[in-house]
Structures are given as structure tokens and as C-alpha cells.
């Protein structure tokens, strides 16, 4: 009965989404836009499309007037008043802090996605050491203020991040009409987001810091090099914040579904999940915290600080589990994604991380994390 109710509820929500889409398609003139109701345009609880840094730097907050361009089409830029949310959030200051160590700025830095073609075109114009032939798939802006910014590029295979590279920049500007980007090239220096350059605990294996930071590295390499730094887990952690791995799971389920209604509902569920993807990520300054629902549920409210690595992973089992007689001190950094594959290995459900056919038939797929091999006997 509960499943029937859920299916019916999804059907009704899907119908509402369809009706709103049809209403929008019919809006072709400023007069039609002015006559449309808010509910027909946006729905009561609809989140809207995914927003990029380009959108957030010129976000419409109010209607100035209904303006048309030379062709007679509705001119969004001229019609709406806009606000730069990156500047607004990074510029927040408090005047009544009760603790000196809090500081006056609650927000340390922000992150939002950038359009890849426009970002790569801007990099090509400014030169630099980035290999533009390396098939960079996603791009992000990490913003502390106008002078302290990073471009973060992902190279991916499917939904898996293979490599991340960072580029220090300043004064990123975007054309909200065309999406074109421009910025000033900058060098590695103290004060940039993640505070990696100045942190004495960054382990570059003897390589010069600026050169190592500018090179592409895998998530494991970033974590191994930066896990002792104050905020170095942010590079690896942001790949989880912006992960789209769930789409691969939905795609596999949709491909296996034989019932057309089941496929339609799975597509709708995937769209709902897309709708709650992170648009703008705010990272709290030291000693501040923002309560949020995120991949890290720990008391540090963010999971990017060194404190996230102070963890006890307690496992107990007999000789069949191959666990070492503890306690075992493990110096190599691991994170929450490594818990599930380690527990499956301990329980004998996997061998070397390889899933059995029974597990795959049950809906499991390869775990993104690693096995804590140091906890096992040879």
C-alpha cells in the first residue's frame, strides 16, 4: 500500500512539473511573462535549474521594469535588478562577536561551478601551465574575495574524478549574457583559499611548492599530501560535495527496468536528486560552523579541517576476519568513503574489494573508497 501511495504521489508531482514546463514554453512575450502567475512559473516548492558561479555573480532579485531588446524579445538583463552573492557572502562582517578567536568574517571561502568551455577559453587567453588538451570535464571557482581566488579543474572518467588541478587567479569577471569569463593571472601566495601554500605540513615529497600545487593530482595524492594541513582536505572533500556518481546508479537502474512507468519514475527521481545538488558551497571560517546536511556529519561541521582525521575506527573480529590484533596505528589518511569497503572485506563479502555476483545482483556496485589494508594480516 505504501509503495502504491509513493508511485501515485510521484505521478502527481511529475504531472505538475510537466504542466509548469508547458506554461513556460507558451511565454514568448513580455506581456505573457507579466500575466503568468508565480505558481505557473516556478511551482510552490520547485528548486529551479542548477546555478553556476556566472548566475550567482549576477542573480536577479527584483523586477525593475519589463524591457525588450531591439528584436522585441524580453531583455532579462535590463529588466531585473541583480546581486553578486559571492561578494555579499564573503563580505559579511559581525560587530558583536563574543569570542576573540572567532574573528569578524564568518565565511572563509565559497565554491560554485563554472562553465567549462568559457573557463578553458579564458585560461587559453591568459596562458599558464595548464594542459588544455587534457579533457578537463568540470570547472569551479573557489572565492575568498576579489583578489584571492582559485580555479579548480576536474578531469573525469564517467562520474569518477581522476585528477584535480588548481590555478590561482584574481578578479574573475563574467558576462552574464554570453557566459564569457575573464580574470587576472596570479601566483601562489599566502592567503588563498585552502591556505595550502603557507602551511608547513603540506607534503610535496621534496618538490617546490608552487610547482606541485599547480600540477594535476589524483584525489588520493591530494589527500596524502594535505591531510596534515589546516584546510587541505577541501580539495578532496569538494569532489564529494559536487559528486554526480548517483547518476551512474540511476542510469544503470533505468537501463535494467523493463516497465515504461518504472523507467519514467526513475528518471523523475534522478531529476529530483539533480534538483538538490549543491549550487553554492560556503565554508566557515575557523571556530565558526554552519549546520547543514552534507556528506560529513561530524561535529566539525564541514569535514575539511585537520580535526576530521582524528578518528578511531574500531573493528573487532576473530581469526576468520584476518584482522590484526590491535590496536593498530595507521598513518596513511583515509576518509568516510573507505569504511564500507573495509567492512565488506572484514566480513568476507569481498576479496580484494571485488564484489561477488550476488552483491551486484542485489544492487551493489564498486565502492568509491579504499580498503584500510593496514588493519589486516597478510
C-alpha positions in Angstrom: 0.0 0.0 0.0 2.8 2.4 0.9 4.5 1.7 -2.4 1.3 2.4 -4.4 0.9 5.7 -2.5 4.5 6.6 -3.3 4.0 5.8 -7.0 0.8 7.9 -7.2 2.5 10.8 -5.4 5.3 10.7 -7.9 2.9 10.7 -10.8 1.1 13.8 -9.5 4.4 15.6 -8.9 5.6 14.6 -12.4 2.3 16.0 -13.9 2.8 19.2 -12.0 6.3 19.6 -13.4 5.0 18.8 -16.9 2.3 21.4 -16.7 4.7 24.1 -15.5 7.1 23.3 -18.3 4.2 23.7 -20.8 3.3 27.0 -19.2 6.8 28.3 -19.6 7.0 27.2 -23.3 4.0 29.4 -24.1 5.6 32.5 -22.7 7.0 34.3 -25.8 6.4 38.0 -25.0 6.9 40.3 -22.1 3.1 40.6 -21.8 2.7 36.8 -21.3 5.5 36.9 -18.7 3.8 39.7 -16.8 0.4 37.8 -16.9 1.8 34.5 -15.7 1.3 33.6 -12.0 4.3 32.7 -9.8 2.9 29.2 -9.3 2.7 28.5 -13.0 6.2 29.8 -13.5 8.0 28.3 -10.5 5.7 26.0 -8.6 5.3 26.0 -4.9 8.4 24.1 -3.9 10.4 23.8 -7.1 14.1 24.5 -6.8 14.7 25.5 -10.4 17.7 24.8 -12.6 21.2 24.3 -11.4 23.0 27.7 -10.8 26.7 28.3 -11.8 29.1 31.0 -10.5 28.1 33.0 -13.5 24.4 33.0 -12.3 25.4 33.7 -8.7 27.5 36.7 -9.6 24.5 38.4 -11.3 21.5 36.8 -9.6 18.1 38.5 -10.3 16.5 39.7 -7.0 13.8 42.0 -8.3 11.9 43.3 -11.3 13.0 46.8 -12.4 10.8 47.0 -15.5 9.7 45.0 -18.5 12.3 45.8 -21.1 12.5 44.4 -24.7 15.7 44.4 -26.8 16.0 45.7 -30.4 14.5 42.4 -31.7 11.4 42.8 -29.5 12.4 39.9 -27.2 12.3 40.1 -23.4 15.6 41.5 -22.1 16.3 39.8 -18.8 19.5 41.7 -18.0 17.8 45.1 -18.3 14.6 44.0 -16.7 15.9 42.6 -13.4 18.0 44.1 -10.5 20.8 41.7 -9.7 23.2 40.9 -6.8 26.6 39.3 -6.6 26.2 36.6 -4.0 29.9 35.7 -3.9 30.7 39.3 -2.9 27.8 39.6 -0.5 28.6 36.4 1.4 32.4 36.9 1.5 31.8 40.5 2.7 29.7 39.6 5.7 31.2 41.0 8.9 30.0 40.8 12.5 30.4 43.5 15.1 29.3 41.7 18.3 31.5 38.6 18.4 31.6 37.2 21.9 34.9 35.3 21.4 38.1 36.9 20.0 39.2 33.7 18.2 36.0 33.7 16.0 37.1 36.7 14.0 34.7 39.1 12.2 34.2 37.1 9.0 32.0 34.0 9.3 32.7 32.9 5.7 36.2 31.8 4.8 35.6 31.0 1.1 32.9 29.9 -1.3 32.8 27.5 -4.2 30.5 27.3 -7.3 30.7 25.6 -10.7 31.8 27.4 -13.8 31.0 26.6 -17.5 33.9 24.6 -18.8 34.2 26.0 -22.3 34.3 29.6 -21.1 36.7 28.8 -18.3 39.1 26.9 -20.7 38.9 29.8 -23.2 39.8 32.3 -20.5 42.8 30.1 -19.5 43.9 29.9 -23.1 43.9 33.7 -23.4 45.9 34.1 -20.2 48.4 31.3 -20.8 49.8 29.3 -17.9 50.9 25.8 -17.4 47.6 24.0 -17.7 47.4 21.3 -20.4 44.2 22.3 -22.2 44.3 19.1 -24.2 43.8 17.0 -21.1 40.0 16.8 -21.4 39.0 18.8 -18.3 35.4 18.0 -17.6 34.3 20.3 -14.8 35.4 23.7 -13.6 34.8 25.5 -10.3 35.6 28.9 -8.8 36.8 29.0 -5.2 36.3 32.5 -4.0 37.7 34.2 -0.8 37.5 37.8 -2.2 38.2 39.6 -5.5 42.0 39.3 -5.0 42.1 35.7 -3.6 40.5 33.1 -5.9 41.3 29.7 -7.3 40.1 27.9 -10.4 39.7 24.2 -9.8 39.5 21.8 -12.8 38.4 18.2 -12.8 39.4 15.5 -15.3 36.9 12.7 -15.1 36.0 9.3 -16.5 32.3 8.9 -16.4 31.3 10.2 -13.0 34.7 9.5 -11.3 37.2 12.3 -10.7 40.6 11.2 -12.0 42.6 14.4 -11.4 42.3 17.9 -9.9 44.4 20.9 -10.7 44.3 24.4 -9.1 45.0 27.7 -10.7 45.4 30.9 -8.6 43.6 33.9 -10.2 42.2 37.3 -9.2 39.2 39.5 -10.2 37.2 36.9 -12.2 34.5 38.7 -14.2 31.8 37.0 -16.2 29.4 38.3 -18.9 26.0 37.0 -17.8 24.6 37.3 -21.3 27.3 35.3 -23.1 28.9 33.4 -20.2 32.4 34.6 -21.2 35.0 34.7 -18.4 38.0 36.9 -17.8 40.4 37.1 -14.9 43.9 38.2 -13.9 46.6 35.6 -13.6 48.0 35.3 -10.1 50.8 33.4 -8.4 50.8 31.0 -5.4 51.0 33.0 -2.2 49.7 33.0 1.4 46.1 33.9 2.0 44.5 31.9 -0.9 41.6 29.6 -0.2 42.6 26.3 1.4 45.8 28.0 2.8 48.0 25.3 1.3 50.9 27.4 0.1 51.8 28.7 3.5 51.1 25.6 5.5 54.3 23.9 6.8 52.6 20.5 6.9 51.9 20.3 3.1 53.9 17.2 1.9 55.1 17.7 -1.7 57.7 14.9 -1.4 60.5 17.5 -1.8 59.1 19.2 -4.9 58.9 23.0 -5.0 55.5 24.1 -3.5 54.1 26.2 -6.3 55.1 23.7 -8.9 53.5 20.8 -7.0 50.3 22.8 -6.3 49.9 23.8 -10.0 50.2 20.2 -11.2 47.2 17.8 -11.6 47.0 15.1 -8.9 44.5 12.4 -8.1 42.2 12.7 -5.1 44.4 10.2 -3.2 47.5 12.2 -3.9 45.8 15.4 -2.7 44.7 13.7 0.5 48.1 12.2 1.2 49.9 15.5 0.7 47.5 17.7 2.5 45.8 15.7 5.3 48.0 17.3 8.0 47.4 20.8 6.9 44.8 23.1 8.4 42.3 23.0 5.5 43.9 20.8 2.9 41.1 18.2 2.9 39.0 20.7 1.0 40.4 19.7 -2.4 39.4 16.0 -2.0 36.3 16.9 0.0 34.8 19.2 -2.6 34.8 16.3 -5.1 32.3 14.7 -2.8 30.2 17.8 -2.3 29.9 18.1 -6.1 29.8 14.4 -6.8 27.4 13.2 -9.5 28.1 9.5 -9.0 24.5 8.9 -8.2 23.6 9.5 -11.8 25.5 6.4 -12.9 23.5 4.3 -10.4 20.2 5.7 -11.8 21.3 5.2 -15.4 22.1 1.5 -14.6 18.7 1.1 -13.0 16.9 2.8 -15.8 18.7 0.6 -18.4 17.6 -2.6 -16.5 14.0 -1.5 -15.9 11.5 -3.3 -18.3 8.4 -1.4 -17.3 8.0 2.0 -19.0 6.4 3.5 -15.9 9.2 2.3 -13.7 11.7 3.9 -16.1 9.8 7.2 -16.1 9.7 7.3 -12.3 13.4 6.5 -12.1 14.1 9.4 -14.5 11.9 11.7 -12.3 13.8 10.6 -9.1 17.1 11.3 -10.8 15.8 14.8 -11.7 14.7 15.4 -8.1 18.2 14.4 -7.0 19.7 16.7 -9.5 17.5 19.5 -8.1 19.1 19.3 -4.7 22.7 19.3 -6.0 25.0 22.0 -4.4 24.9 25.3 -6.2 26.9 27.4 -3.8 29.1 26.0 -1.1 30.0 28.2 1.9 33.0 27.2 4.1 33.0 28.6 7.6 36.0 30.4 9.0 37.9 28.8 11.9 35.8 28.4 15.0 32.6 29.2 13.1 30.2 26.5 11.9 27.1 26.3 9.7 24.7 23.5 10.4 24.0 21.6 7.2 23.1 18.3 5.7 26.3 17.1 4.0 28.4 14.1 3.3 30.3 14.7 6.5 28.1 14.5 9.6 30.9 15.0 12.1 31.0 17.7 14.9 33.4 19.9 12.9 30.5 20.9 10.5 32.5 20.8 7.3 35.0 18.0 7.3 37.9 19.9 5.7 39.9 20.7 8.8 42.6 18.6 10.2 40.3 17.6 13.1 38.4 15.4 10.6 41.4 13.0 10.5 41.3 12.4 14.3 39.2 9.3 14.2 39.1 5.9 15.9 37.9 3.1 13.6 37.0 0.3 15.9 36.7 -3.2 14.4 36.7 -6.5 16.3 36.6 -10.0 14.9 38.0 -13.5 15.1 40.8 -15.1 13.0 38.4 -15.6 10.0 38.3 -11.9 9.5 42.1 -11.6 9.0 42.1 -8.5 11.3 45.3 -7.7 13.1 45.4 -8.0 16.9 45.1 -4.3 17.8 45.3 -1.6 18.4 46.8 -0.7 15.0 48.2 2.8 14.4 47.5 3.8 10.8 49.4 6.9 9.5 48.0 6.8 6.0 44.9 9.1 5.6 41.6 7.5 5.0 38.1 9.0 4.9 34.4 8.0 5.4 34.2 6.5 1.9 36.7 3.9 3.0 34.5 2.5 5.8 32.1 0.4 3.7 34.7 -1.4 1.5 36.8 -2.2 4.6 33.8 -3.6 6.5 32.8 -5.8 3.5 36.3 -7.1 3.3 36.4 -7.8 7.0 33.1 -9.7 6.7 34.4 -11.8 3.9 31.8 -10.4 1.4 34.6 -9.2 -0.9 38.1 -10.3 -1.7 40.5 -7.5 -2.5 37.5 -5.3 -3.0 35.9 -7.4 -5.8 32.2 -7.6 -5.5 30.5 -11.0 -5.9 27.8 -11.7 -8.5 25.3 -11.9 -5.6 26.2 -8.5 -4.4 25.9 -7.0 -7.9 22.5 -8.6 -8.4 21.5 -7.1 -5.1 22.2 -3.6 -6.4 25.7 -3.0 -5.1 28.4 -1.5 -7.4 32.1 -1.0 -6.9 32.8 1.2 -3.8 34.5 4.5 -4.4 36.6 4.2 -1.3 39.6 2.1 -0.4 40.2 -0.8 1.9 42.2 0.0 5.1 44.8 -2.7 4.3 47.0 -1.8 7.3 44.3 -3.3 9.6 44.6 -6.8 8.0 47.1 -9.6 8.4 48.8 -10.7 5.2 
